[in-house]
Structures are given as C-alpha cells and as structure tokens.
Amino acid sequence: MFPELTDRQHRIVALAEELSSRFADRADRYDREGGFPFANLADLRDSGYLRLVVPQRYGGEGADLFEMTLAQERLARGCGATAMAVDMTIHLIGRLAETPSWTEPMVAMICRAVVEEGALINSAATEADLGSPSRGGAPATRAVPSEGGWRISGRKLFVSMAPALRWFLVSATLPPDAETPQGSIGSFLVEAGSPGIRLEDSWSDSLSLRSSASYDLALDDVFVPAERLVERTPIGAPPRPGAPTQMAWFALTLSAVYLGIGQAACDTVCAYARERTPTALGRPIATLPNIQHRIGVMQTALSAARSVLHQTARAWVARPAERSAMTAQIAMAKYLCTNAACDATDQALRIAGGFALTRALPLERYFRDARAGLTHPPNDDAALELIGKHALGM
C-alpha cells in the first residue's frame, strides 16, 4: 500500500500491523470491561514498539514523526484506545528528542526506562475549571516551596494510562518570586506511587476509548524533589521556542490514531457489505450503487486526510528550518483526519443498519471512539481559525 516507503519504514508498519491484529482480538472485551489493556501493553513492551521513538543514543530506534504517524495509524485499526493511550508517551518523547527542554539527566532517565523497562509517561494538565490547557490559563493545582523541592496539591482529569504510568508530568502554578513577579507555571515529573497520589476511575463507562484508563489524578501535598521541576514558564510569557514541536508531535500522531479508527470502520463495513445477502435481494448489498456510493465517500475522505497527514509529517522531517510556519498545515491535518474518522464511522452505521448498533459488529465502538478525536487540541474551531488566518496572510 505504501510502495514509496523505505525498508525501515515498511518494517515499522509491519510491526504495528502485527500488534494491531493481536489487539483487535481483545478490543471488544476490554471495551466491555472498561479496564486497562495490560496484555496490549505487555505486547508493546516485548515487541520493541515502545523503543521506536526513543533516540538512538539512549538505545531506541530514533523513529521520526512521519514514521510514528505510519505506526500509530496501523496500531489504532486494532484498538483505538490502546493506540491513543500509548501515544501520550510517544508524542512526549518525540518532542523531547527534537527540542530538548529538560536537563539531560532527566531526558536520559525517562528514555532509558522506556527502552529497558517499558516505562510510560503522560502529562497531567487538564483540570475541570481550566478546560483544555491549549486555551491558556493557569492551573488551580499549586506547588509551594519545601525543603529540597516542592509540595503539590490539586486534581487533574483525563490522565490516560493512569494505572500503568511510571511518571506523571504535572502542571502546577508556582508562587511569585523575584524573577517571576506574576508567578509561573511549572511542569513536575511526579513518580507513580508517591505518597499523596490517588487515582480515581472516572472513565471506564465513558462514551469513547473506554479501555484507555483516562482516570482522574488527585495530589495531596505530594513532595517532588527540586530537580524534578523540568520546565518553568512565567505567567503571561510568549510560547516557548519548542511549542511548534509539541503541537506537531501531539496533533499529528493523534490524527493518525483517529484516522486508523475511521479506516477500520471502512474496512469492516466493506467486509460486511460483501457478505450481507438479504433474501429479498438475493445478492450481496455490496452490489448496490447506493452502498458503493457511501463507501466511496468514506474512502475518499479518509484517503484525502491521509495524504495531507503524510505530506505534513514528511515536510516536518525534511524541512526543519520551516517548522515554525507549519502550524496551519498541522491544524489542517488534524481537522481532516478526525472529521473523516467521525464521518466514516457514521456512514458505516448507516450502511450496516440495525446490526451496527449491536456488539455483533465493532462499528458502534468505532463510532464512539472516533468522537474523542474532536476533543483533542486544536479543536475544530481553533484549527479552522488558524487555517483561515494563514490563508489571509495574518
């Protein structure tokens, strides 16, 4: 399907496809249970998938952004919840590999633990009152100075993979000091199991991605050593130089996940249409022009979104000097991929009719899971505004 890929890229895709096949066999059970798919995580560790994105100097393979979009789309066709959850580690490591904003010892510690132990990390940034961190604002979570470090108290939402994480990257507001009279926002590397940490399952009966374990994280006077304050930004300061890198790795790898969910829905309903032969019709419904039309609309949108996604990720890798000007293109890829996935899963339900509403087919799960893509930044309104400004030369 991708004749233009290198041998290395074909190998990465093949690994993702093999894992995807295993995950697909378990996806319905995990979705029903709403727990975390520990068997999938074990496969990711044992297969070397988690090592792909880690820089070679730490024992990984140094996969670039384009290679990880290829892998993540294929992985999501088997289990969207697992692919979305592991993406939280992937995009963070990818961002640090390209734009190191932490001290070398902290980056090395995280990367080597991923390679040697299959350790996982995720940001804990979203709060109920704050909304999406991408919209700005200071978190209600507070960090206060303590001897040898900081003490953090607050509550975070949507912390995917929570039961399996080694570290939580927690954002918190720091008090004003001489250098930051308005206060600052810090990112703290908080180790799982630290005294004062509590996980609460607020997710397993959610609409989408039920087995991603996107729990709440409560922190009650959690001590964090001083060196674990890995990033600090004054309140009101302009975006960090690495902000475009963070946006690219987050938006494009997650776009690939939701594109994979949409493609899985299209593939599944095509197989269904070839087999479904109502007695009144006497032949498969795949022979009907209206079914062919609907599937044509689905595949066209998915293929167009994939083309933009691949073009954008390839350009990011090939032209690093132009990355700061690629935000509109990144937003376009995210908008197209997530909306193509939502539209495809909706069309799949219409084609399969009543059977699509039951667990006999995975189409209702794809439909639910695809909706989560609309919630990741940039949201549709922000993406379209950014694209419009770029077209207007503003």
N, C-alpha and C positions, 0 to 999 in steps of 0.2 A: 504493500500500500504506500510505502514511503521509499521509492527507489532512489531518491536523491540523498538518502541518509548515508553516513559513514558506517563502517563495520562496527565501530564502538557504539554508535547511536542505535544501530539495529540490535546490538546485544542488550542495551539498556531497555529498549522496547520489549524485547523477548522476555527479559526478567520480569518486567511489570505485567506482561500478559500471563506468564505462568502463575504469578501471585494472584492476579485478578481471577483466574479460573478457580483457584482454591477458595478465594474469598466469596465468590458467587454462590458456592455450595452452602456457605454458612450464613449468608446475609439475612435471609428471611428469619432464621432462628434468633439471631442477635437482635434484629429489629423487633421481634415479638417480645423478647426478654427486656430490651432496653438497657442491657448491661454493656460493659466494655468488652470488645472482642480480643481477649488476651491471646487466643490462638493465632489470630491475624498478626498481632504484634510480635509473637514469637517467630512467625514466618518472616516478617520484615527484618528482624534481627539476624536470624540464621542465614538468610539468603544473601545478606550484604546490602540490601536495599537502603538501609539507613546510612550506610557509609558513602553512598553515591555522591552526595552533595558536599561532604566534608573535604576540605583542601588536602591535596596530596601530602603536604608537609606534616600533616597530623595522622596519616595513614588511610585517608579516604581516597576517592577517585576524582575529586575536583570537578564533578559534573556542573556544567554551566546552566544558565537559565533556560535556554532552548531545550537542552536535554532533559531537564526536570519537568518541563511542560509536557514533553512527549510521554515521560514515565507516568506522571500523575493522571493524565487523561486515561491511559490504559488501565491503571490501577483502579480508578473510580468506576469503570464499567463493571467491575466485580462487586465492589462495596463502596458506595459514595461516602458513608460515614467514616470508614477507616481511612480512606484517602484524604478526606477533609481534615481529620484529626491529626494524622501524621504530617500533613502539610504545615502545621503550626511549627514543628521543629524544622522542617525543610526550608521554609522561607526565611526563618530567623538565621539559620546557619549560612544560607546563601547570601544574605545581606551582609553578615559579618565577614564572609570570605572576600567580598568585593570592596566593602567600605568598612574596614575595622574601626570601630568607635569605642571598643573596650580595650583594657590593657591586655597585652599579650598573654600573661599568665591566665587570665580569666577565659580568653578565647581558647587557649590550648587546653585548659581543664575541661571545658564543655566538649570540644571536638574529640579529644581523646576518649572521653567517657562514651560518646556516641559510637565511636569505632570499636572500642574494646568491650563495652558492656551493653550497647544498645540503649543508652540513656536517652531520655526525652526531655524536652524543654518547651514551655509555651508561655506567651505573655498573658498576664492577668491585668487587664487595663480597663475593661468595661465596667461601669457602675450604673445603678438604676437611675440616679438623678443626672449623671453626667451624659448618658447616652453614648453614642459612638465616640471614641477618643479622636477620631479623624476630624470631628467637627470643632475641636478645640475645647478649652475649659480646663480647669484644674480639678484633679480628683479629690473626693472627700476623704479618701484614705490618707492618713497622716503618718509622717515619720518624724520622730523627735530624737535629738542627740542623746546618746547614752555612752557610758564609759566603754571605749573600744569599738563603738559602732552606733547603731540606730535601733529604735524600737518602733514597730509599725503596727497600726491598728486600722481596720477598715474591712470592706466587703467588696468582692469582685464577682462578676457574673460571666457566664459563657466560657468557662475555662475548659476547653476541650482536652480530652485525655487525662483529666484530673487524677484518677486513681493510679495512673501509670507513670506520672511525671516524676523526674528526679529534681527538677528545678521549676520554680515559678518566677517569671520576670515581672515583678510587681511595680506598678507605677504608684507614686505617693507624692503628696505635697510636702515640701520642706519649709521650715520657718524662715523668715527673712534673716539675713546677716549682712555684714559689711559689703560683701561682693554682690549680693542679690537682695537689694532692699525691698523688692516686691515679692520675695520668696522665689522658690524654684520647684521644678518637678523632677523627681529622680526616678531612675529605674533600678530596682534592687533585685539581686539574684538570691532568692529565698529557697532554701533546700527543703524538699518534702520531708515531713516528719518532724520539723522544728516545733518545739513547744509553743502552743498558742495557735497552731494551724488547725482548721476544721473544714472538712469537705461536706457539702450538703447536696444530695441528689435532687435537683430541681428540673431535671431534663428528660428522664427516661420515658415519660409519657408525652413528650413534646410532639409537634407536628412533623418535624423533619429530623433526619440524621439521628435517630433515637439512640443508636449504639455508639455515638461519639463521646458519651460521658462528659458533656459540656456543663459541668457542675458549678455551683457557687463555691467560692473560696472565702472563708472568714478568717481574719487575722486579728488576734487579741494580744497586743503587747508582744509581738514576735521580735526577738533580738536578731539583728543581722550585722555581722562584722563590717567594719568600715570599708574594707577592700571590696565588699560585695555591692557597693554603690557603683554601678558600672556606667551609668550615664546621668548627666545632670544638666538641665536646661532652665535658664531664668524664665520666669513667667513673663509673657509678652515678647520674648525674643523671637527673631525670624526663624524659619525652619532650619534644621541642621543641614550641613552640606550633604549628608548621606540620605536625606529624605527621598529623592527620586529613586535611589536604590531600594529603599524599604518599600516604596509604593510598587515598584516593578516586580520584585520577588513575591510580595504578598498578592497583588492583584492578578498577575499572570499565572502563577501556579494554581491559585484557587479557580481562576477562569477555566483552566484545563480540567479541574475536578468536575465542575458542573457541566462542562461540555461532554465529558465522559459519561455522566449520568444521562444526559439527553441522547447521546449516541446509543447507549444501552437500551433506552426505551424504543428507539427507532429500530434497532436490530431485533429486539424481542417482538415488536408488533409485526415486523416483516415476516418473521418465522411463523407467527400466529396466523397471519393472513394467508400464507402458503398452505397451511394445514386445515384451516377452518372451512369446512364444506357443508353448509346448511342443506338439508334435504330439499327444501323448496328451490334452491338454486342449482344443486347438482354439480357444482364445481367450486373450487376454492374462491374465497372472496378476493384473493389477490388478482383475479382476472377482471374485477370490476373497475371501470375507469375512475369512479369517484374515490375508491380506495387508493388506486395508483396516484391520483392527483394529490391526495392528502399526504401520502408518503413522500411524494416528490417535493412538496412544500417543506416537509420536515427535513429531508436530507439536504435540500438546497440551503436552508438557513444554517444547519449545522456545519456544512462544508464551507460556507462563506465565513462563518465565525472562526472556524479552524484556520482558514487561510490568513485572516487578519491576526489571529493569535500567533501563528508560526512566524509570519512576517515581522511582527513586532518583537518577538523573542529573539529571532535571528539578528535583527538590526541592533538590539541591545548588546548582544555578544560581539558583533562585528564592528560596531562603531561607538566605542566607549566615549569618545570626545563629544558625541552628540546626545548623550543620555539625558542631560538636563532639559532638552527640548522635546522629549518623547512622552511627556505626561498625558497629552491629549490622545496620542495613539494607544497608550496603555489603557486609558479610560474607555476608549472605543472598543478595544478587545474585550475588556471586562463586560461592558454593556451588551455586546453582541453575543458573547458566549452564554452568559447567564439567561438572557432573554430567549435565545434559541433553545436552550435546555427547557425552560418553562413552557414554551410554545410546543416543543416536540412532545413533551410528556402529556400535555393537554390533548394534542391530536391523537396520541396513542390511545388515550382513554376513549375518545370518540370512535376510533376505528374498532376497538375490541368490544365496545358496548358494555353490557352488564357484567361480563366476565372480568373486565378490567377493574371492577370495584371490589373484587374478591381477592383472597390470598392465592387463588389458583394461578394467577399471573403476578409477576413482580411490578406490574405497571403502576399500581396505586402507590407502591413505595417510591418508585422513581418520581412520580408526580409530587409526592410530599417532599422528597429530598431536594428536588430541584429548586423549590421555593426558597430554601435557605440562601441560595446564591444571591438573591436580591438584597439581603441584609448586609452583605459584606461591603465595605467601602472600596471604591467610590460607589455610593448608591446611584440609582438611575438619574435622579435629578442633578446630583453633583457632577456625574460623568457627562451628562448632556450639556450642562452649563460650561464645563471645562472645554469640551469639544467645540461648542459654539464660540467661545471666546477666542480659541485658537483660529477658527475659520475667519473670524472677524479681525484677526490681527491685533487683538487686545492683550 
